[in-house]
Amino acid sequence: MNLQELYSSNGWLLPALIFISVYGGRYLVMALAVSLVARPAADGRGWGRVHHNAPQKFDSQRHIRRELTYSFFTVLIFGMVIATLIGTGWMGSSRFYFQWDSYPAWWFGLSIVVMLLLHDTFFYWIHRVMHWRKLFAVMHKVHHQSVHPTAFAAYSFHPTEALAEALIVTAIIFILPVHPLAFLVFQTLSTAYNVYGHCGREFYPQGMASHRWGRWINTSTAHAAHHGKGRYNYGLYFLFWDRLMGTVDPLYK
């Protein structure tokens, strides 16, 4: 079965199994690899710098089990959202294209950049909304139980937040013409950056926050401050919206 046959099928079970496996396998491989490489131990082991907002030692197994449990349900929801679009035939209304000559070759790469920018915009605003007091308890509180998150917190969402996250991502393929492989690359980059953002280590050079270009990039340090304080730094990949809306942590350096 090729990509076009998969996305245009009317079944539920096979797409669900495939996409749950893709989402789950990608998350586990990335989170496990980063947790081993960037293990924030007190004796300084691991690559990268331990930033001020991160835990100084690896969190307890109970903490990680909680993150893994919620991540398991997130993976199920992510996979089932795609399977539902396929099974109901709604995927046929998306702007996926399968013929390489449907759009210029340069659009493949550019579409990935545009998807990252669009996703960051969607994420920033829904993240702000989830911090409203009445919504926080029913959507976002689970994620913030990881005050000092580990790499496994990347998908540690309440099911309502997981559904919202899945919907804003899938909305992109109804807005932009994208090739399924470009969408796969985009989602792989998204997962990788999410894992990095929660890993407790900083890999970017020092001085990113004050650099002419680096100040627009979200970092693990910035996101750790968000988890530690429960506010500020709402972006995912970038800080464009945070700087525009005045929600960057004043102490972020």
C-alpha positions as CSV (number, residue, x, y, z in Angstrom):
1,M,0.0,0.0,0.0
2,N,1.5,3.4,-1.0
3,L,0.8,6.7,0.7
4,Q,-2.0,7.7,-1.7
5,E,-3.8,4.4,-1.1
6,L,-3.4,4.7,2.6
7,Y,-4.7,8.2,2.9
8,S,-7.6,7.5,0.5
9,S,-8.7,4.2,2.0
10,N,-12.0,4.0,3.8
11,G,-10.9,1.7,6.6
12,W,-10.1,2.6,10.2
13,L,-8.1,-0.3,11.7
14,L,-5.1,-0.3,9.5
15,P,-4.6,3.5,9.4
16,A,-5.0,3.5,13.2
17,L,-2.4,0.8,13.8
18,I,0.0,2.5,11.4
19,F,-0.3,6.0,12.7
20,I,-0.3,5.0,16.4
21,S,2.8,3.0,15.7
22,V,4.5,5.9,13.9
23,Y,3.6,8.4,16.6
24,G,4.4,6.1,19.5
25,G,7.6,4.7,18.0
26,R,9.0,8.1,17.1
27,Y,8.2,9.6,20.5
28,L,9.7,6.7,22.4
29,V,12.9,6.5,20.3
30,M,13.5,10.2,20.5
31,A,12.6,10.6,24.2
32,L,14.7,7.6,25.3
33,A,17.7,8.7,23.2
34,V,17.6,12.2,24.5
35,S,17.0,11.1,28.1
36,L,20.1,9.0,27.9
37,V,22.3,11.5,26.1
38,A,21.2,14.6,28.1
39,R,20.6,13.0,31.4
40,P,20.5,15.9,33.8
41,A,22.5,14.3,36.6
42,A,24.0,16.2,39.6
43,D,27.5,15.1,38.7
44,G,27.4,16.8,35.4
45,R,27.0,13.8,33.2
46,G,25.4,14.2,29.8
47,W,25.7,16.5,26.9
48,G,24.7,20.1,26.9
49,R,24.5,22.6,29.8
50,V,22.2,22.1,32.8
51,H,20.2,25.4,32.8
52,H,19.1,27.2,35.9
53,N,15.4,26.2,35.6
54,A,16.1,22.5,35.1
55,P,16.3,19.8,37.8
56,Q,19.8,19.0,38.8
57,K,19.2,15.3,38.9
58,F,17.1,12.8,36.9
59,D,13.6,12.7,38.2
60,S,12.1,9.7,39.9
61,Q,10.8,6.7,38.1
62,R,7.3,7.5,39.4
63,H,7.5,10.9,37.8
64,I,8.6,9.3,34.5
65,R,5.9,6.6,34.7
66,R,3.3,9.4,34.9
67,E,4.7,11.1,31.9
68,L,4.8,7.9,30.0
69,T,1.2,6.9,31.0
70,Y,-0.3,10.2,29.7
71,S,1.9,10.0,26.6
72,F,0.5,6.6,25.8
73,F,-3.0,8.1,25.6
74,T,-1.7,11.0,23.6
75,V,-0.3,8.7,21.1
76,L,-3.6,6.8,20.8
77,I,-5.5,10.1,20.3
78,F,-3.0,11.4,17.7
79,G,-3.3,8.2,15.7
80,M,-7.1,7.9,16.0
81,V,-7.6,11.5,14.8
82,I,-5.8,10.7,11.5
83,A,-7.5,7.3,11.3
84,T,-10.9,9.1,11.8
85,L,-10.2,11.5,9.0
86,I,-9.3,8.6,6.7
87,G,-12.1,6.3,7.8
88,T,-14.8,9.0,7.3
89,G,-13.4,10.1,4.0
90,W,-12.7,13.6,5.3
91,M,-9.1,13.2,4.4
92,G,-10.2,13.5,0.8
93,S,-11.0,17.2,1.5
94,S,-7.5,17.9,2.7
95,R,-4.9,19.6,0.5
96,F,-2.5,16.7,0.4
97,Y,-1.0,16.2,-3.0
98,F,0.8,13.0,-4.1
99,Q,2.2,13.8,-7.5
100,W,5.6,15.5,-7.3
101,D,4.9,17.7,-10.3
102,S,1.8,19.1,-8.7
103,Y,3.8,21.9,-7.2
104,P,7.3,23.3,-7.8
105,A,10.1,21.3,-6.2
106,W,11.1,24.2,-4.0
107,W,7.7,24.2,-2.4
108,F,8.4,20.8,-0.7
109,G,11.1,22.4,1.5
110,L,9.4,25.7,1.9
111,S,6.1,24.0,2.9
112,I,7.9,22.5,5.9
113,V,9.1,25.9,7.1
114,V,5.6,27.4,6.6
115,M,4.1,24.5,8.5
116,L,6.4,25.2,11.4
117,L,5.5,28.9,11.4
118,L,1.8,28.2,11.2
119,H,1.9,25.5,13.9
120,D,3.9,27.8,16.2
121,T,1.2,30.4,15.7
122,F,-1.7,28.0,16.4
123,F,0.2,26.6,19.4
124,Y,1.0,29.9,21.0
125,W,-2.6,31.1,21.0
126,I,-4.1,27.8,22.1
127,H,-1.4,27.6,24.8
128,R,-2.4,31.0,26.1
129,V,-6.1,29.9,26.1
130,M,-5.3,26.7,28.0
131,H,-3.7,28.9,30.7
132,W,-7.0,30.5,31.4
133,R,-8.0,29.4,34.9
134,K,-11.2,27.6,34.0
135,L,-9.5,25.7,31.2
136,F,-6.2,25.0,32.8
137,A,-7.6,22.4,35.2
138,V,-9.3,20.4,32.5
139,M,-6.7,20.7,29.8
140,H,-3.2,21.8,30.7
141,K,-2.7,21.0,34.4
142,V,-1.5,17.5,33.6
143,H,1.4,18.8,31.5
144,H,2.4,21.2,34.2
145,Q,2.6,18.5,36.8
146,S,6.0,18.1,35.3
147,V,7.4,21.3,37.0
148,H,10.9,19.9,36.2
149,P,10.0,18.0,33.0
150,T,12.0,15.2,31.4
151,A,12.2,14.3,27.7
152,F,9.3,12.0,28.3
153,A,7.0,15.0,29.1
154,A,6.9,16.0,25.4
155,Y,3.6,14.1,25.0
156,S,2.4,14.1,28.6
157,F,-1.0,15.7,28.0
158,H,-4.5,15.4,29.4
159,P,-6.6,13.7,26.7
160,T,-8.5,17.0,26.1
161,E,-5.2,18.8,25.4
162,A,-4.0,15.9,23.3
163,L,-7.1,16.2,21.1
164,A,-6.6,20.0,20.8
165,E,-3.0,19.5,19.8
166,A,-4.0,16.9,17.2
167,L,-6.6,19.1,15.7
168,I,-4.4,22.2,15.3
169,V,-1.8,20.0,13.5
170,T,-4.2,18.3,11.2
171,A,-5.8,21.7,10.4
172,I,-2.6,22.6,8.6
173,I,-3.2,20.0,5.9
174,F,-6.6,21.6,5.2
175,I,-5.0,25.0,4.8
176,L,-1.7,24.3,2.9
177,P,-1.0,22.1,-0.1
178,V,1.6,19.7,1.3
179,H,3.1,16.4,0.3
180,P,2.6,13.6,2.9
181,L,6.4,13.2,3.1
182,A,6.8,16.9,3.9
183,F,4.1,16.5,6.6
184,L,6.0,13.5,8.0
185,V,9.3,15.6,8.1
186,F,7.4,18.5,9.7
187,Q,6.0,16.2,12.4
188,T,9.3,14.5,13.0
189,L,11.0,17.9,13.5
190,S,8.1,18.9,15.8
191,T,8.5,15.8,18.0
192,A,12.3,16.3,18.1
193,Y,12.0,19.9,19.2
194,N,9.4,19.1,21.7
195,V,11.6,16.4,23.3
196,Y,14.5,18.8,23.3
197,G,12.4,21.5,25.0
198,H,11.7,19.3,27.9
199,C,15.0,17.5,28.3
200,G,16.6,19.6,31.1
201,R,19.7,20.5,29.0
202,E,20.6,23.4,26.7
203,F,22.4,22.7,23.5
204,Y,22.2,26.1,21.9
205,P,25.2,28.4,22.5
206,Q,25.2,30.8,25.4
207,G,23.8,34.2,24.7
208,M,20.9,33.0,22.5
209,A,18.4,35.2,24.2
210,S,20.3,38.4,23.3
211,H,21.6,37.4,19.9
212,R,20.1,39.2,16.9
213,W,18.7,36.1,15.4
214,G,18.7,33.7,18.4
215,R,16.4,35.9,20.4
216,W,13.5,34.7,18.2
217,I,14.2,31.0,18.8
218,N,12.5,29.1,21.6
219,T,15.0,27.1,23.7
220,S,14.9,24.4,26.3
221,T,16.0,27.1,28.8
222,A,13.0,29.3,27.9
223,H,10.5,26.4,28.1
224,A,11.9,25.2,31.4
225,A,11.2,28.7,32.8
226,H,7.6,28.3,31.5
227,H,7.2,25.0,33.4
228,G,8.9,26.4,36.5
229,K,6.8,29.6,36.7
230,G,3.6,28.4,35.0
231,R,3.6,31.5,32.7
232,Y,5.7,33.3,30.1
233,N,7.3,31.8,27.0
234,Y,4.2,30.2,25.4
235,G,5.8,29.5,21.9
236,L,6.8,26.1,20.6
237,Y,9.6,26.6,18.1
238,F,9.9,30.4,18.1
239,L,9.5,33.4,20.4
240,F,8.0,35.7,17.7
241,W,4.6,35.9,19.3
242,D,6.0,36.0,22.9
243,R,8.1,39.0,22.0
244,L,5.2,40.7,20.1
245,M,2.7,40.1,22.9
246,G,5.1,40.8,25.8
247,T,5.0,37.3,27.2
248,V,8.7,36.6,27.3
249,D,10.1,35.9,30.8
250,P,11.8,39.1,31.9
251,L,14.6,37.0,33.4
252,Y,15.2,34.9,30.3
253,K,18.8,35.3,29.4
